[in-house]
């Protein structure tokens, strides 16, 4: 990890990253307790880790990254996203939005606010996306 990424991730943790990562982990725990929500729980824990240290990584469509469809990128993925949106996605997105508004008030907080807005979009519709490192060679050949 470069020094810049390290500094940005440390500042991110201070400016709301730890609280929103905790919210994602709580959502994952709630989904895991229901047993039926286990597929969403794994995704929530993965995104919680991404929310804790987002700089140096990005969320990309899985079908575009791999070049093939799977269970989460088709009609079942859409249904899963709708269920997620109703159960946990809206309040996670709201948390990211409120944090972004608070950070956007200051000049130094604007980049972090923008990152929270991107995470709010991911909170609404996470199924069919994957988290990859910015230096992942599969990204070089794809246009996002």
C-alpha positions as CSV (number, residue, x, y, z in Angstrom):
1,X,0.0,0.0,0.0
2,X,1.4,3.4,-0.9
3,X,1.9,6.1,1.6
4,X,-0.8,8.2,0.1
5,X,-3.3,5.3,0.3
6,X,-2.3,4.7,3.9
7,X,-2.8,8.4,4.9
8,X,-6.2,8.5,3.0
9,X,-7.4,5.3,4.7
10,X,-6.3,6.6,8.1
11,X,-8.1,9.9,7.6
12,X,-11.1,7.9,6.2
13,X,-11.3,5.9,9.4
14,X,-11.4,9.1,11.5
15,X,-14.0,10.8,9.2
16,X,-16.7,8.2,9.4
17,X,-15.3,5.1,7.9
18,X,-15.2,3.1,11.1
19,X,-18.8,3.9,12.0
20,X,-20.1,2.9,8.6
21,X,-18.0,-0.3,8.5
22,X,-19.5,-1.2,11.8
23,X,-23.0,-0.5,10.4
24,X,-22.2,-2.9,7.5
25,X,-20.9,-5.5,9.9
26,X,-24.1,-5.2,12.0
27,X,-26.2,-5.7,8.9
28,X,-24.1,-8.8,8.1
29,X,-24.7,-10.2,11.6
30,X,-28.4,-9.6,11.4
31,X,-28.5,-11.3,8.0
32,X,-26.5,-14.2,9.3
33,X,-28.8,-14.7,12.3
34,X,-31.8,-15.1,10.0
35,X,-30.1,-18.0,8.2
36,X,-32.1,-17.1,5.1
37,X,-29.9,-14.0,4.8
38,X,-26.6,-15.9,4.7
39,X,-25.9,-14.9,1.0
40,X,-26.3,-11.3,1.9
41,X,-24.3,-11.6,5.1
42,X,-21.1,-12.6,3.3
43,X,-21.5,-9.7,0.9
44,X,-22.1,-7.3,3.8
45,X,-18.9,-8.4,5.6
46,X,-16.9,-8.0,2.4
47,X,-18.3,-4.5,1.9
48,X,-17.7,-3.7,5.6
49,X,-14.0,-4.5,5.0
50,X,-14.1,-2.3,1.9
51,X,-15.9,0.5,3.8
52,X,-13.2,0.4,6.5
53,X,-10.3,0.8,4.0
54,X,-11.7,2.0,0.6
55,X,-8.7,3.8,-0.9
56,X,-6.8,1.5,-3.2
57,X,-9.9,-0.6,-4.0
58,X,-13.1,-0.2,-6.1
59,X,-16.4,-1.9,-6.5
60,X,-17.0,-3.1,-10.1
61,X,-19.7,-5.1,-11.9
62,X,-18.7,-8.7,-11.6
63,X,-20.1,-9.6,-15.1
64,X,-17.9,-6.9,-16.7
65,X,-14.9,-7.9,-14.7
66,X,-15.1,-11.7,-15.5
67,X,-16.8,-11.3,-18.9
68,X,-19.5,-13.9,-18.0
69,X,-22.8,-13.9,-16.2
70,X,-23.5,-15.8,-13.0
71,X,-26.3,-16.3,-10.4
72,X,-25.8,-12.8,-8.9
73,X,-25.7,-10.9,-12.1
74,X,-29.0,-12.0,-13.7
75,X,-32.7,-12.0,-12.7
76,X,-32.0,-13.7,-9.3
77,X,-29.4,-11.0,-8.6
78,X,-32.0,-8.3,-9.3
79,X,-34.4,-10.0,-6.9
80,X,-31.7,-10.3,-4.3
81,X,-30.9,-6.6,-4.6
82,X,-34.6,-5.7,-4.2
83,X,-34.7,-7.8,-1.0
84,X,-31.5,-6.3,0.2
85,X,-32.8,-2.8,-0.5
86,X,-35.9,-3.3,1.6
87,X,-34.1,-5.1,4.5
88,X,-30.8,-3.2,4.9
89,X,-29.8,-1.2,1.9
90,X,-31.8,1.9,2.4
91,X,-30.6,2.6,6.0
92,X,-27.0,1.9,5.1
93,X,-27.3,4.3,2.1
94,X,-28.9,6.8,4.4
95,X,-26.0,6.5,6.9
96,X,-23.5,7.1,4.1
97,X,-25.6,10.0,2.8
98,X,-25.8,11.7,6.2
99,X,-22.1,11.2,6.7
100,X,-21.3,12.6,3.2
101,X,-23.4,15.7,3.9
102,X,-21.5,16.3,7.2
103,X,-18.2,15.9,5.5
104,X,-19.0,18.1,2.5
105,X,-19.3,21.1,4.7
106,X,-15.5,21.3,4.9
107,X,-13.1,21.5,2.0
108,X,-10.9,18.7,3.3
109,X,-14.0,16.5,3.7
110,X,-15.2,16.7,0.1
111,X,-13.2,13.7,-1.2
112,X,-14.4,11.7,1.7
113,X,-18.0,12.8,1.1
114,X,-17.6,11.7,-2.5
115,X,-16.4,8.3,-1.3
116,X,-19.4,8.0,1.0
117,X,-21.8,8.8,-1.9
118,X,-20.2,6.0,-3.9
119,X,-20.7,3.7,-1.0
120,X,-24.3,4.8,-0.7
121,X,-24.9,3.7,-4.2
122,X,-23.2,0.3,-3.5
123,X,-25.4,0.0,-0.3
124,X,-28.6,0.3,-2.4
125,X,-27.6,-2.3,-5.1
126,X,-24.6,-4.5,-4.0
127,X,-25.3,-7.9,-5.5
128,X,-23.5,-8.5,-8.8
129,X,-20.6,-6.3,-7.8
130,X,-17.2,-7.3,-6.5
131,X,-14.4,-5.4,-4.7
132,X,-11.0,-5.4,-6.5
133,X,-7.7,-3.6,-5.9
134,X,-7.0,-0.6,-8.1
135,X,-3.9,-2.4,-9.5
136,X,-5.7,-5.6,-10.4
137,X,-4.6,-6.4,-14.0
138,X,-8.2,-7.4,-14.9
139,X,-9.1,-3.7,-14.7
140,X,-6.6,-2.6,-17.3
141,X,-8.4,-4.2,-20.2
142,X,-11.9,-3.0,-19.1
143,X,-13.5,0.4,-19.5
144,X,-15.6,1.5,-16.5
